[in-house]
Amino acid sequence: QYFILLIITDGEITDMDQTRQAIVNASKLPMSIIVVGVGEADFKAMEFLDGDNGVLKSLMGEPAAQDIVQFVPFRQFKNAPREALSQMVLAEVPKQLVSYYKWQGWSPVKPPETK
């Protein structure tokens, strides 16, 4: 099983250290975290947690086992088709899922041959 946690937020993170640690801990689990920022807040902290600019590390320096966070600012899609938002929200999930299974050493299951 693989899980996707969707967080919709309208504000800044007030407990960044604990959030970083929670994400680093969760990076060892079969999951992706998608954060959608709604409103006009400054979402720089969310972009930092996304990990696209380098490996996210806990306050103690422990690196995330893999990138599991995707941050999407909703305001960029106000006038866009719904499909554009959906595509961006789910864009990294396939890569994250494959990354987790490779990290575990599990090969993809081959579908049965059809006759």
C-alpha positions as CSV (number, residue, x, y, z in Angstrom):
1,Q,0.0,0.0,0.0
2,Y,1.1,3.6,-0.7
3,F,-0.5,6.6,0.9
4,I,-1.0,10.2,-0.1
5,L,-1.5,12.9,2.6
6,L,-3.2,16.0,1.2
7,I,-2.8,19.2,3.3
8,I,-4.7,22.4,2.4
9,T,-3.4,25.4,4.3
10,D,-3.9,29.1,4.3
11,G,-1.0,30.0,6.5
12,E,2.6,29.8,7.5
13,I,4.2,27.0,9.5
14,T,4.7,27.9,13.1
15,D,6.5,24.8,14.1
16,M,9.1,24.4,11.4
17,D,11.5,22.3,13.3
18,Q,8.9,19.7,14.3
19,T,7.5,19.7,10.8
20,R,10.9,19.1,9.2
21,Q,11.5,16.2,11.6
22,A,8.1,14.7,10.9
23,I,8.8,14.9,7.1
24,V,12.2,13.3,7.5
25,N,10.7,10.5,9.6
26,A,7.8,10.1,7.1
27,S,10.3,9.9,4.2
28,K,11.0,6.3,5.2
29,L,7.3,5.4,4.8
30,P,5.3,4.5,1.7
31,M,3.7,7.9,1.4
32,S,3.7,11.3,-0.4
33,I,2.7,14.6,1.1
34,I,0.9,17.1,-1.1
35,V,0.5,20.6,0.3
36,V,-1.8,23.1,-1.4
37,G,-1.3,26.7,-0.2
38,V,-4.5,28.7,-0.5
39,G,-4.6,32.5,-0.1
40,E,-2.0,35.2,-0.3
41,A,0.3,34.2,2.5
42,D,4.1,33.9,2.0
43,F,4.7,30.2,1.4
44,K,8.5,30.3,1.3
45,A,8.6,27.7,4.2
46,M,6.4,25.4,2.2
47,E,8.6,25.7,-0.8
48,F,11.6,24.9,1.5
49,L,9.9,21.7,2.7
50,D,9.2,20.7,-0.9
51,G,12.8,19.7,-1.2
52,D,13.2,20.6,-4.9
53,N,16.2,22.7,-4.1
54,G,18.1,20.1,-2.2
55,V,17.6,17.3,0.3
56,L,15.5,18.3,3.2
57,K,17.2,17.7,6.5
58,S,16.0,17.7,10.1
59,L,17.2,20.2,12.6
60,M,19.8,17.6,13.7
61,G,21.1,17.2,10.1
62,E,19.4,13.9,9.3
63,P,18.6,13.9,5.6
64,A,15.2,12.7,4.3
65,A,15.4,9.3,2.8
66,Q,13.6,10.6,-0.3
67,D,11.7,13.6,-1.5
68,I,8.0,13.0,-0.5
69,V,6.6,16.6,-0.5
70,Q,5.0,18.5,-3.3
71,F,3.9,22.1,-2.6
72,V,1.5,23.8,-5.0
73,P,0.4,27.4,-4.5
74,F,-3.3,27.5,-5.5
75,R,-3.1,31.2,-6.5
76,Q,-1.1,30.2,-9.6
77,F,-4.1,28.2,-10.9
78,K,-6.9,30.7,-10.3
79,N,-7.5,31.3,-14.0
80,A,-6.2,28.0,-15.2
81,P,-8.2,24.9,-16.3
82,R,-8.9,22.5,-13.4
83,E,-6.7,19.9,-15.1
84,A,-3.7,22.1,-14.7
85,L,-4.1,22.1,-10.9
86,S,-4.7,18.4,-10.9
87,Q,-1.6,17.7,-13.0
88,M,0.6,19.9,-10.8
89,V,-0.7,18.4,-7.5
90,L,-0.1,14.8,-8.7
91,A,3.0,15.5,-10.8
92,E,5.6,14.0,-8.4
93,V,3.6,11.1,-7.0
94,P,4.6,8.5,-9.7
95,K,8.3,9.3,-9.2
96,Q,7.9,9.3,-5.4
97,L,6.2,5.9,-5.5
98,V,8.8,4.4,-7.7
99,S,11.6,5.9,-5.6
100,Y,10.1,4.4,-2.4
101,Y,9.9,0.9,-3.9
102,K,13.4,1.1,-5.4
103,W,14.7,2.3,-2.0
104,Q,13.1,-0.8,-0.4
105,G,14.6,-3.0,-3.1
106,W,11.3,-4.1,-4.5
107,S,11.0,-4.6,-8.3
108,P,7.8,-3.7,-10.1
109,V,5.4,-6.5,-10.5
110,K,5.2,-7.7,-14.1
111,P,1.7,-8.1,-15.4
112,P,0.7,-11.6,-16.4
113,E,1.2,-12.3,-20.1
114,T,-2.0,-12.2,-22.2
115,K,-2.7,-15.0,-24.6
